[in-house]
Amino acid sequence: MTLLISHPQRDAIRAQLARNIVLRTLKPRAFAELEKQLVIAEYKKGDLLLGQGDHNMEQYFVLDGILKRVVSNQEGKEMILRFSKEDDMDTSYAAYRLRTPAPYSIRAVTKVRVAQLSMDLWGEFLEHHPSIKGDFEYEVMHLMSEVMAHTITLHLLDAAGRVQRFLRKHPDLYERVPMKELASHLNLSAETLSRLKQKGKVQAILAR
């Protein structure tokens, strides 16, 4: 891990962060304050960034690669709640504010590079910058709403309908997320998802 301010690719990373869904409205002076606290970290495919039940939490801004948010039960059965990619973020902000353990894990789906800082530092930064705090909390609520909508559609839509909804909302992720991971997110077997693709249903959806 390397602090952003001393990273050899600092200028390129700053440009990436300027496109981030949360940070893109940040004023130069506020960004200069934030970058002193950001750490650039790289994770391998499958690495754990946040464990379900953890109390030490971080805020993550995705620079390269894909993350997944996963919840599991006592039997070890997992459900992938969402994916996040470049210019996106993932967080356990709600749990941090409620002072409860992280309700899910965050793992790397692919090789990933992120800018991160502790939730304590991020929370302090937000308190000093009300405008971005409002934007960030709106995005957190939006993500929670998206996760809830996804969970509901798993019960309401058939296999083809779930795939269609994912492609409509995340067309750029379909080819990037491994088949097994995407099938898990859609509560399908990899065989069912593969069969839909082979029958041309997925291609037909993509062509719309």
N, C-alpha and C positions, 0 to 999 in steps of 0.2 A: 504494500500500500504506500502511496506517495501523496503528499499534500498537493493540491492543485497548483498552488502558487509556486511550487518548485518542480513541477512536472515538465519534462522536456517537450511534451506536446501541449503545453498550456494553451496556446492560442487556438489550436484546432478544437480542443475540448471546450474552451469558452464559447466558441461558435456553436458547438453542439448544444450546450446548455442554454444558449440564447433562443433555441428553438423548442425547448422543453415546454410542455403544456402548462406547467406551473410557473416557471421562471421567465417566460418570454416577455412578461410585462414589467420585469424588475428594472428599476432605474439603475444607471451605472454606479452611483455611489453605494447603493444597497448591494448590488452584485459584488462590488469590490470588498465589501464587508463580509459577505457570505463566502466568497472563494477562499478566504483565509482559513475557513473551518472545514472546507470540503476535502475529502480524501478520495483519491482515485484507486479503485480496487478492481482486480480481475478474478473471475471465478470460472472454474471448469464446468462442463456439462454435468449436472447432477449435484453440484455443490449446494450446501445448505447455507442460506444467508440469514434466515430467521427461523427458529424452531417454534412449533406450536407449544404454548405454555411458557415461553421465554418472558422475562421481565426486562432484560436489557435490549432495547429496541433502537433501530436505526431508520433514517429516512433515506430512500434510494431514488436516484434519478438515473434512468437507463441511458447509457451512451451507445452501446453496441450489444446486440444479442437479444435474447428473449428470456424473461422470467415467468414463473407460474406461481400462483397463490393456491395452496393446497390445504384442505382440512381432512383429518383422519379420525376414525373412531378407535375404541380400545382394541378392536380386533385387527386393526391395521388397514382397514379398507379406506381408500383415499378417494377424494373428490376434488377435481381441479376447478376452482372457482373462476379464474380469469388468467389471461396472459397479458404481459406488458412488454413493450418493445421500445426501440429507439424513440426519443422525444417524449416518452411516457414516464411514469413513476410508479413506485409501490410504497406502501406505508402501513404502519399499524397505529396510526395517529389516534383513532377512536379509543383503542385499548389503553394507549398512553394517557389520554385525558381522563379516562375512567379509572385509571390505576389498576387495571386488570391484566392478567397474562395475555400474551398474543393468542388470538383465537384460531390462528392458522399459521402455516409455514410458508416461507418464500424460498423457492429453489431455482437454480439455473436450468433452463431447458436446453440451451446451447452454451457455448462459450460466451461469457458476458463481461462487459466492463461497465461499471457504474461509478457515479459520484455519490458519496454518502457522508452522512454525519449523524452523530447521536441524536436521538429524539429530544433529549434535554436541550442541546444546542439549537436544534431546529425550532423547538417550542419557544425558546428565548428570542430567537431571531424574529419569529412571527409576531411576538408581543410588541416588538419595536417597529414593526412594519405592518400596520393594520390593513393596508390595501391588499397586499399579497396574502395576508392571513385570510381575508374574505374570499379571494380567488381560490386559495388552497382548500379551505373548508368546503367550498362549493364543489370542487373536484372530488373531494373525499365522499361527499354525499352522493354525487353522481355515480361514483364507482360502486358504492353500496347499493344504489338503486339498480345498476346494471347487473350486479351479482344476484340480487333478488329476482330480477326479471329472468335471468338465465335459469335459475333454479326452478322457477315456475314453469318455464317452457319445457323443461325436461319431462314434466308430467303431462303437459297439454299437447305437445307435438309428437308426431311419429318420427321415425329415423330420418326420412328425407326432409321433413320440415325443420328438424334441428340443424341439419347440415345447411339448408337453405338460409336459415336465420344467421348462422355463423358467417357464411360467405357474404351475405348482405352487409353485415356489420364489420367484418374483418377480412376482406378479400385478400389483403396483402399477407396475411398470416397462414393461409391455407397451405401454400407450398413450403412454408418455412418450418411449421410445427411438425415434428415427427408424427407419423400416422398413429402410433400407440398413444401418444399424449393427447392428440386431437380426439381420438375415439373415447378416451377416458373423460375428457371435458364434456363430450356430448352424451355420455352414459351409453355408449355403444361398444360393441366388441370391434376390435381392429378388423376382423373378418367382415362384419356387416358394413363398415365404412368402405373397405376395399371393394366389396361387392357393388355398393352403390356407385362407386367410381367406375368400375368396369362396365356396369350397365349403361353408363353414359348420363346418369342422372346428375352427377356432380358437374360434368362438363356442360350440361344444358343450363344448370344454374349459373355457372360462370359466364356463359354467353349472354345472359339476360342483361 
